[in-house]
Amino acid sequence: LYKLGDEEHMFQLVMHHIIGDGWSLGVFFDEFVTLYKAGLSIKNAELNPMTFQYADYTLWQRQYLTDEVMQRQLDYWLEELDGLPPLLEIPTDKIRPDKPTNRGKMVSLIVSSEVTQGLRQIAFDNQSTLFTVLLAAANIMLSRYSGRSDIAVGTVMANRTRSEFENIIGFFVNSIVIRNQVDPNQTFNNLLKQVNHKMVKAHDNQDLPFDTLVDAKRLERTTAYSPIFQVMFALHNFTGVNESFGGMSFEPFASPLNTAKFDLFFNLVD
């Protein structure tokens, strides 16, 4: 806890990713605020009872991911990604190094409420979601910049497929790949239908660990770029704790980001 002034403090939490994912932060802050409020009023906090622990999830996962399920999902991904070029080449101002430095920068953009509402309307009209509308638009942009029609973008699944896992702090997420063919002669709505279909299939096969897929494809390993996909796309609905009580107000603190895990990372927050 850093004291910045008489009435301003900054609370910093450092957590290894193996302990918790983005969803877990929401669980943590909800309970943190509940406990803090209880402490101010000197009463017991009423937290939801823990019926499951992360260890229960790992046990369930081992029991669910039988050889048959693993093979079925692996077969889907191997067929879906068959013939995919290893690198999505986006025009850059410098030559790609043999070994990335992982130095990067973040560029922030706020989309207006009018545009956001328009995107939601497109999703509603096409029985889709805001995520798939944004992903389809990103596919078009990547296709135009790369000059390719075969576009593979990585994203993450929350992987909390059972309600019992929703209030557990732990590492549940798994990376998957969404591959689409962008035809400049098709309408956006037709591309959106394709993205919707690919997302449904990906949901049905989201349990296969990404590392297992990379190993199974027997890709030529290189330090120059990440395997299978080099562009990541994510949409979050958790923006941090925003609370006011007991004469105090809490808000998230945006820290600078000077590293990059991928060539490009669309990291969207609703």
N, C-alpha and C positions, 0 to 999 in steps of 0.2 A: 504494500500500500504506500503510494508516494504522496507526500503532502506538497501540493503546488502553491497553496496559499491558505489564508485563514478559513476560507469557505470552499476550497476546491481541492479534491483529492483524485488520484487515479489508481484504480485497482487493476492489477495485472495478473492474469492467470496463464501459466505456461503448461501446456499439456502435450505429451507425445501423441502422435496420431494413432498409435496402436492402442491407446487408452480410450480415445473418444473421437467421433466424427462430428460433422457439422450439426447433425440432428441432436447429438449428445449435448452440444452447447446450449441448445434451447431447453433441454431437460435440466441441465445444471443451473441455468439462470432462473428458471421458474422456481426451483427448490431453494435457491439462494435467497431470492426475494421473499419467499414464504417464511424461511427461517429468520431472516432479518426483521421482518414485520413482527414475528412472534417474539423476538428478542426485545424489541422496543416496547412491547406491551407486557413483557414478562409473563408469557403464557406458552403452553406447549404448542408446537407447530403441528398442523394437521396435514401431513404428507400422505400421498397415496401409498397404501401398503405394497411392499415389494413381494410379489408372488413368484417372480422369476429373477434370476441373476444372469449375468453374461455367460457364466459357465453352463447354465441350462440351455442357452442358445447354441453354444458350441456342441453340446451333446446332441441336441435336436438336429443340427446341421450334419453331423457325422452319420446319424441314423437315416436322414432324408437322402443325402447324397450317396446312394448306393452305386455300385458299378454300372447298373442299368441306366440310372438317371444321368450319371456323369457321361456315359457314352452317348446317350441320346442327345444331350445338350452339346457335347463336343462335335458330334456329327453335323448338327445344325450349323454351328459356327464355322466349321471347316468348309462346308458347302457354301455358306453365305459369303465367306471371304476369299473363296477360290479365285485366283487370278488377279487379286488386288495388287496394284503396284506398291512397292515397299515405301515410297516416299511421295508425299504431296508437296510439290515444289511451288512455293509462293515466292514471287519476286522480292528480293531483299537488296539492300544497298551494299552488302559485303558478301564475300565468299563464305560459304558454310565451313566452319573449322572442323578438323578431324575429331576434335574433342571439345564439346561445348563448355563454355565457362559458367553457364547457368546464370550469368548476369542478365537482368531484365528490368523493365519498367512497366508501370501501370498507368494507363490512360483512362480517365473517368469520363463518363458521358451520362447525363440525366435525360431520359426520354420523357417528353411532356405527357401530361395526363390525357391530352386529346389523342395523341398518337397511341398511347397505351390502350385507351378505350377502343380505338379503331382496331387494334390487334386482337383485343378480346372479342370484338364483334365478328371478325373473320373466323376466329376459333369457334365461336358459337354457331355461326352459319354453316360451318363445315363439320359439325359434331367432333371438334378437335379440342386441343388444349393450347394455352398460351405457349407452353414449352415447344410443341411441335411446329407452331407457326413461326416462332423465332428461329428454330433449328432449320426449317425450310429456307428462310430468308438467308441464314448464314451459309447454307449450301450453295445458293445462287451466287453470293458474293465470292465464296472460295472458288467456285467454278470459273467465274469471270477472271479472277486474278491469276489462277493457275493455268487456265486454258484447257482444263480437263473436265470431262463429264462424269467421271467415276470418282466420287467424293466419299471418303471415310472420315468420320468425326467420332472422337471418343466422348463418352459421358459417364456419369456414375449413377448407379442404382442405390437407393436407400437401403434395399435388401431387408427391410423390416416387414416381411410378408405376413406376419401374424400380429394381432393386436397386443398380445402379451409382451412383445418386444418394444413397443412404442415408448415406454417410460424408462428404458434401461440405458445407462451410459456405457458405451462400448464402441468398438470398431466393427460396423456392419457393412459399410459400403463396398461395392465391387465395380470395377471398370468394365464397360461394354463398348462395342463399336457399332455405330449406325452407318451403313453404307447405302448410298443413293446414287441413282443415275440422273443427272441434270440435263434435260433436253431443252435447248433454247427455244424450240418451237412449241413446247407444251405450256399450258396455262399454269399460273401459280397454284390454283386449286387442285389441279391434277398432280403436281409435285407434292402438295400437302397430303393428298390421299396416299401417295407412295410412302411418305415419311410416317404417316399414321400406321400404315400396315407394318412397316419395319419396326416401329416402336412396340407394337403389340407382340410381334414375334420375339423381339428382344426381351420383353417382360417375361415371356413364357420360358426363356432360356437364360435367365439372369443369374443363376446360381453357380455356374461354372467359374471357378477362380480364373482371373485374367491371366495369371502366370501359367496356369495349366494350358491355356489356349496358345500362348506364345511358345511354350515348349513343344506342343503337339505340331505346330506349323513348321518346326525345324528351320526357323529363319536364320539367315546369316547375321550374326550379331555384329553390331557396330556401335561405337561410342558417339558417332556423329549425329544420330537422331534416335528417337524412341521407336520401339517396334510397333508395327501395324498402323498406328495413327500418330500424327504430330500436332493435331489441333484438338483441343478439349473444349467442351461446351457444357455449361452447368447453369441451372436456374434455382436460386434459393428463395425461400419465403421466410427465413429467419434473419433478422437484421440486427440482433442484439437486444439487450434489455433497455426498455424505455419506460421508466416508472417514476412516479412522484408520490411520496408519502412521508409523513413525519417531518415535514419541513425540508425534505431533501428531494433532489431530482437526479435520476440516473440516465445516462445516454452513452452509446458506444463511442469509442475513440478510434479513429482511423489512423493506423500506423503505416508509414511508408513501406512499400514493397519493392525490393531491389533484386529479386531473383525471378527466374522463369523456369518452370518444369517442362514446358512444351514450346514449340515455335510460336503458337498463338493460343490464348486461353480466353474464351468468351465466358466471363464470370458474372452472370446477371443476378441481380437481387430485386425481387418484387416488393 
